[in-house]
Amino acid sequence: MSEKVLIKGNEAVAEAAIASGCRHFFGYPITPQSELAAYLARRMPKVGGVYLQAESEVAAINMVYGASAAGVRCMTSSSSPGISLKSEGLSYLAGCDLPAVVVNVQRGGPGLGGIQPSQADYFQATRGGGHGDYHIIVLAPGGVQEMFSYTCKAFDLADQYRMTVMVLTDGILGQMMEATSMTVNSEQATANSEKPWAVGGVRTGRARNIVNSLYLKPSELEETNLARYEKYKLVEDAEQAHDSYLLDDAEIVVAAYGASARIAKNAVDEARNRGVKAGLLRPVTLWPFPKKAFLEASKHARAFVSVEMSMGQMIEDIELAIRCSRPVSLCSRVGGMVPDPAKILQAIISASQEATA
Amino acid sequence: METRILIAGFGGQGILFLGKYLAAIGMALDRQVSWLPSYGPEMRGGTAQCGVILADTAIGSPLVEEPDILAAMNNPSFAAFEGAVKPGGSLYYDPAFVPEDARTRSDIAYLPVPAAQASEDESLKGLANMIMAGALLKSLPEVTADVIEAAMKKTVPERKKEMFDANMRAVALGYAF
């Protein structure tokens, strides 16, 4: 194993793109994501890749649309307001079944909001972002090491399912540094799978490919939607992922992802010290949501606590996953404020007392 | 065991770099580390702060709300974070910026480090941060001369020989206080 380096989350994502064979990046600066683009501006030319700062987020996502249609691994990144601008492109990518990796280093909203960390784009990400019936796969790293490894995974999943995969993170994980191992197996680096559907010149005499999302015959359009949802079923079945901490016997299950999960872990430890059987269930895929893990946990849980830097978004998926069979309470800070372990501990204790009463 | 360190001061004092060096010390000691900067408008001047955690097991929250060690490089930081230091913890500060009567607690150790003055006296301009780093290292267990040098090699590559030597000298100076 190679030596670990001290690196920012944003930069680990950028290096992961290089390691995954991505040679096309289209971006536009925005805090707290900018280190990612800055890093690739330095690195891409050295590995023979294209780094292009677009004139806007809308342009950047459409450059991804074009590059992906041509069959290359490509990525764009931004933070919350910029992702809203990219949402039209996300819908078009879905309508054309194109693979792409999109990174959202979330900041407080709505509107221009602020530049401090947030998780308020959960609904936007897990419901696809743009118009029409479609999903994107959403991965939520829990630390800088995972910023690297899940970005690598994002490229593989995108190619495998011909879908957009979003790495949904936040200002804390983007800005923090941790010791990180950035090795990949050689297979990963050359994992660009065959893309017989790609456009880019018919030199071999094959029939021409068309990448398009416009279907004026409703029956044809319906068919593409139905076929896409058959694919989504496969994804929901095969790709649910989560991590757990002290979960096996947990009576109070704390659910949190990303930076919130890091903070919640401290609160779970403290709750255990005080005799409350708390455990942490951390969704790693936000879509598909790890429903199976939540259903399983509901067998021994008396209550759930959703810890979010949003006004109660993931809590809805938890309630759906466990079919409202247990009480689910919300512990949140928003607008760039971050929940502290003491507040989460209080929420755990309240949930425990209410479940007993 | 977990050591939570908060470093705070003016933008431009090398607060984030000091933090990075401490994180490198943690890595050289084979401990888990996290480094979290403030990244707001203060990056362009004003106040800057940085939380560093060294731990034996996986680190949960990277936020340092109750530091075991606080390094206050100016008076506003001293005033803002003195109350947050964990009882029994250590507060390192530069007396050039913090008045004698600023101390309000009896349950923490106050450790004045005249880093700004020393950096001028010793021709280490701009390296008050690393003099402070040297002083802080005394609060961390198992820090040997080898560790100090190994961490510096990760933070300032040896090819920048001139800066490497000056930084090493600053750390040694702080360690000797």
Interface residues (C-beta under 8 A of the other chain):
Chain A: K4 L6 T31 P32 I115 Q116 G171 I172 Q175 M176 M177 E178 A179 A259 R262 I263 A264 K265 N266 D269 V338 D340 P341
Chain B: K20 A23 A24 M27 Q32 V33 S34 W35 L36 P37 Y39 G40 I59 G60 S61 P62 L63 E65 K154
